[in-house]
Amino acid sequence: FGDPAVTGKPSGDDIREGKPTLLYAVARNQATGAASHLMSDRFGAPDLSDVEVAAIQTVFEDTGARAEVEVTIDALVAEALAAVEHLPIDQEASAALGALALFVAGRTS
């Protein structure tokens, strides 16, 4: 779902490569009917068309997978930020680790 100008890779690249992401796992588990067949038959196909990429992205949305993964990311970032507060490091290092956690997750403070 990322902007290729920001991510540095084409949209749908992970889908075409068949990367076993949490997003895929949740969607695959929740998909039924035609969506389930699309995920099992076409996810990871190197000849996947742009239309099929968009259809798989729709499955990610329709199954609630994208929303679930976003909630998971937010929870993990919050957990990491809370843990940083208890590390025996100075404020500058703590701030840098917190900023890094937000950056990696694609979040802003």
N, C-alpha and C positions, 0 to 999 in steps of 0.2 A: 504493500500500500504506500510505500515511501516514494517521495519525489526523486526521480533519477538524478536530478541536479544536486540533490543533497546526499543521497546514498552512494552515488558513484557507480550504480549498476542499473541495468534496465528493469523497469517494472515487470514483475512476474518471473524474474530470473530464478528465485528459489522454487517457484512452482514448476518451472520447466526442468530444473535440475533434480526435482524430487527430494528436496531437503526435508529431513524428518523433524520439523519444528513443532513446538507446542501448539501453534496455531493449526497446523495440519492435523495433529493427533486429536485435538478437541473436535475439530470439524468432522474428521473421519468417524469418530465415535458417535457423533450426534446426527450425522447425515442419514437420510432414509431415501428409498425409492431411486429416482433418476439421479439425485444428488450423490447418493452413495455409490452408484455405478460410475458416475463421472470421477469421483475421487479415487476409486479403486482402479479404474481402467485408464484414465488419462493423466492423473497427477504424476509428474516426472517424465512424461513423454517428451523427448527432444523436439518432436515436430508439432508440439502444441501450438495451436493458432492463438492469435490475440483474442478472438471470440471465446475460446475455451479458457484462456487465462482469466478473462472477465467473468466467465461462468463460475469458475472455481472461487474467485474472489467473492462472488455473490453467495456461494455456499458458506464461505467463512463468515459472512454477515448474517445470513438467514439462520444458521445453526446457533448463532450467539457466540461462536468461537472467538471472533475478534474482540467482542466486549469482555468475554471471560479472561482472555489473555491480557487485555489492558488492565483489568482489575488485579490480576496476578502481578503484573509489572509494578503497579502502584503499591501493592502490599509489600513486595520485596524491596522496593526503593525505600519505603517508610521504615522497614525493618533495618535496612543497611544504615540509614541516617541515624536511627536511634542507637544502633551499635557503635557508630563512630563517636557519639557523645561520651561513651564510656571507655574509650581507648586512652591509654596513658601517653597521650601525645599533646603537643602544644596546639594552640588555637589555629595557627596558620596551617598546620598539617591536617587538622580536623576539617577546616574549611575546604582545603584542597580535595580531601577524600569525599566530602559531601558533594562538592561540585562535580567530581568525577562520576559518582554514582548517578547524579542527575543527567550528566552528559551521555553516559553509556545507555541509559534508559530512554534517551531522547526527550527528557523532561526539562522544564525550566523551574527555577526556584521561585 
